[in-house]
Amino acid sequence: MQVILKENITSLGYKDDVVTVKDGYGRNFLIPKGKAVIASDSSLKVLEENLKQRAHKLAKIKDDALALAAKLENVSLIIGAKTSSTGTIFGSVTNIQIADELTKKGFDIDRKVIVIKEPVKEIGKYNAQLKLHKEVSVDIPFEVISEV
């Protein structure tokens, strides 16, 4: 089943993308929740026309994302976490802590665009990826240190 996404869905695609999903996922989750519509001929034509009309607006959004990515290039974070004597963190560091640290540095980044590839359960150096736009992403290095 092909659907047109009405909003960004992390594991599936971005707004206005035409994606193929399993019938049950489309009919029972995406469409009833208003996250997608069926990709019929008429809805594809409407989508195409809307994209033509919004092309300049989308270009501005991409330019803003590129500018933000350029500012974030040299940013590195230090996150304190409570640890055991062996260096294991009680819990884990998540995208919420990274978003909080970025806010402290003056960047208002939504936690939903932050992706950490491996679980952070020990002190050390890691990388997080910020997906600012479907064509723009930036890696942010961060270090987890032990809090006293």
N, C-alpha and C positions, 0 to 999 in steps of 0.2 A: 504494500500500500504506500503510495506517495502522498506526503503531506507538506504543506507550507508552514514553517514555524512562525509564530507570532511574537516569540520572545527568545532570548538566548537560553539554550539548555546545554549545560556543560558537557555532557557526554555525547550529545547528539549534533548540535550545530548552532548557528547564529540566526538571529531574526531575519526573516525573508529568505532563508535557504529552503530549497526543495530537497527533502530527504526521503529515503525509503525506510519504513519501519514495519515491524510485524503488525498484522491486522489487529490483534487484540490490544497491543500497546497503543495503537492509534485510536481505535474506537472506544476503548475503556478508560484511557488515561488522558492522552493529549487533547483530543477534541472536546470531551466533556469539561475539562478544566480550562478550556479557552487558550491552550498553549499552541494549538495548530488548527489548520483547516485542511480539508481534503483538496488535493491538487488536481482539480478538474480543469478542463480547457478554459472555461470562463474565468476561474480564479487565477489561473496562470497569466491570462491576458491582463487582468486587473493588477496583478503583481508587477508585471513588466512595465505597465504605464506608471504605476506608483514609483518604481525605481527610477524611471526616466525623470520624473518630476522632482525626486529627492536627490538626484545625483550630486548637485552642488552642496547640499547639506551634508551628505555622507562624506564628501571630500573634505569638508571642514572638520567633521568629527575625526576623520583619519589624521588630518594635519595636527589637531589638538593632541591625539594619542601619540603621534610621533614626537611632538614637542615635550610631552610629559615623559616619554621614554628617554629622551636625550637628557632631561634633568635627573632621571633616576639612574643613569648609567654609572655614576661614581658613588652611589649611595651604598653603604654597607651597614648592617645592623648588628647590635650586640643585645642579646636577649638573656636575661637572668632567669634561672629556674632552680627550684629547690631540688637538691640531689642527695643521693646516698653517699657514703664514703667511697664507693667504687666508681662514682661518676655517672651512675644511672639516674635519670630524671624520674621524679615521682609524677606519673602521668606522661604527657608528651607536649611538645611545642606544636601548635596548630597555626592555621592561617589567621586566626583571631589575634594571637599575640603579635604576629608580623604586621597586621593591619594597625594595631595599637602603636607599635614602634614607628611605623611610617607616619601616623598621625602626629606623634610627638615631634617628628622631624619636619612637619609642615605639609605633608602630602596626604590628601584625603582620598584614600584608595578603598574601594569596597572589598570586603574579605572574600566575596564570591569569585573575584578574578585572580586570586592568589592560589597557585597550585604548588604543593610540596610533593615531590616525586617519591621520596622514601620517608618512612616514619622517623620522627626525631625523638629518640628515647635516651640518648646519651649526650654528654657535653662534646662539643666539637664544632667543625665548620660544615655548613650546608649551603644549598642553593634553593631559592624559591623562584618560581616563574610567575610573572604578572602578565596576564593576557588582557591588554588594554583595548585591543580591537582585534577583529578576526585576522588581520594581516600584521598586527604590531604586538610583539611581546618582548619582555625584557627580563633578564635574570638578575636577581638580587642576592648577593652573598650575605649570609648571616652567621654569626657565631653564637653558640649557646654556652654560657658560662655558669658556674655555680654561684648561687646566691647564698649569702651567709645568714 
